Amino acid sequence: MAEKQPTFEEALRSLEQITEEIERAEIGLEESIAKYEQGMKLVKRCRAMLDKAEQRIAKLSATDDGTLSAQPAPDLDASADE
């Protein structure tokens, strides 16, 4: 079973926590490096989610009656897992 991916908000909270832990310098070098790597994966995930949101917004278009409709963006979740 695939691991559940964090939401944007969860990933952002995790990044903030990782940043605080590294900045406090209370953890060793190896743990700091591991936290940095974890943080970079979260940054990549957040960027992919933001890109997907941006594409969805860009795909908004006016219908004949003047209302807006959103066309679904291609699924980018696979690229966030790389």
N, C-alpha and C positions, 0 to 999 in steps of 0.2 A: 504494500500500500504506500502511495506517495505521501511524503511529508507535507502537512498543511503549510502553505505559504502565508506569511504574515500580511495583514492589511497594510496599507500605506501608513496609517497612524501608528500601528504596532511597530513597524519597522523604524519609523522616525523616533519613537520613544526608546527603542533599543539602541539606536545610534546615539541619542543623547546620553543614555546611561553609559555606553562604551566610552564616549568622549570624556565624561566625568571621571570614570575609573582610570583612564590613561593619564589625564591631566593631574589627578591627585598624586600620581607617582607612588602609590602604595602597593603596586603589584610589580612583580619582577619582569625582566626583559622578555623572557619567553612568553609569559602570559600577555604582556603588552603586544607582542607581535601577533599572537593568536587573536587577540581582541581586535587589532587593526585589520587583520584578514577578514574576520567576521564582519566588521564594519564596512569594509569595501564591498563585500557581497550584498549587504543591505543597501548601500548606496546604489549599486547596479540595479537592484530590484526596484528601488524607489524611482530611479530615472526611467526605467522601463514603464512603470505604472504612470508616471507623469507624461511620458511620450504617448502612451495609449490614450490618456485623457485628452491630451492636446489634439490628437487625431480625431477623436470623437467630436470635440468642439468644432474643429475645422470642417467636419462633414455635415454640420447643421445647414439645412437649406430650407428655403421658403416653399410652401406648397401653393397650389392654385388659389386656395382660400386665404392666403396671407399668413397662415400659422407656420411655425417652424417644426420640422421633423428631423430627427437624427438618424443618420445611416450608421449601422454598426461598423466599428473599426475592426480590422483584422485582429485575430487573437495574437497578442504579443507575449503572453505568459511563457511560452516555450523559450523565447530569447532571454527572458529574465533568469531562467534556471541554468544557463550555461556558465 
